[in-house]
Amino acid sequence: MDSAALLDLLKETAATVITPRFRALASEEVIEKSPGDLVTVADRESEVVLTKALQEAYPDALILGEEATAADPSLLEAFAAAEHSFTIDPVDGTKNFVNGSPDHAVMLSELRGSEVVRALIWQPEHQVAWVAEKGAGTYRNGERVAPIARESGPAGLRGATSSVLGGSAAPAELPAMQESWWCAGVDYPNLVTGTIDYLAYRKDWPWDHAPGSLLVTETGGYVGRLDGRAYDPRVLTGWMVAAATPQIFEAVSPPIARALGAR
């Protein structure tokens, strides 16, 4: 499937399975997998649809869906060893979706080994599509996203996080980070379009970050660990930073690492 066909798949799935449930969920259609971690019938049904379509098109690829992994964590081990794989986040920003916020998305990425080679994000309520291909750039609704001139000094950088870094563990050397949009499918687009300059995350699930990481690197940014290593979706170690430029990454990662180490 080319990227246009994959995007059509995301759009059709959202239109038939997700959007009809938006602001119309019954109480029994929302389940708490663990305290604060929600899943809905829309998450589960859309993942089934997307997984089936990908398996038919790519029978030899490993399909890593968020909900399938919740049921069978051993999928992460298979994903780490796969030569060809896809990640699916059927409803990214589930809590937003449940609360009636338009800030939710459907996300998919394709990997060859550890390298993300394609990424697609569809924001159904905003009607915005993001597509990135390795070496070919990032596109918003079909228009290429150009890198934006940014501040490089720490004092002028705008960061966002959904972690403790937004509160008691905030790095003293950096301006206060704003709260993220609680949806990677909105966070990463806001990074590449200049609303913010960097993102800091504690959790690093591949379905959350593999798609956005390609959007960032294809617009000249850098996604990595606090020690500077490049982000590898197949390695789960926690704490990662996505920055609009390598220089911004180098400016913010050491203060973040020091702040976390002092906790």
Secondary structure as UniProt FT lines:
FT   HELIX           3..13
FT   HELIX           14..18
FT   HELIX           19..21
FT   TURN            22..23
FT   HELIX           27..29
FT   STRAND          30..34
FT   TURN            35..36
FT   STRAND          37..40
FT   HELIX           41..57
FT   TURN            59..60
FT   STRAND          62..65
FT   HELIX           66..71
FT   TURN            73..74
FT   HELIX           75..81
FT   STRAND          84..92
FT   HELIX           94..98
FT   TURN            99..100
FT   STRAND          105..112
FT   TURN            113..114
FT   STRAND          115..123
FT   TURN            124..127
FT   STRAND          128..133
FT   TURN            134..136
FT   STRAND          137..140
FT   TURN            141..142
FT   STRAND          143..144
FT   HELIX           154..156
FT   STRAND          159..161
FT   HELIX           164..166
FT   TURN            167..169
FT   TURN            172..173
FT   STRAND          178..179
FT   HELIX           184..192
FT   TURN            193..194
FT   STRAND          198..201
FT   HELIX           206..217
FT   TURN            218..220
FT   STRAND          222..225
FT   TURN            226..227
FT   TURN            233..234
FT   STRAND          240..243
FT   HELIX           246..261
//
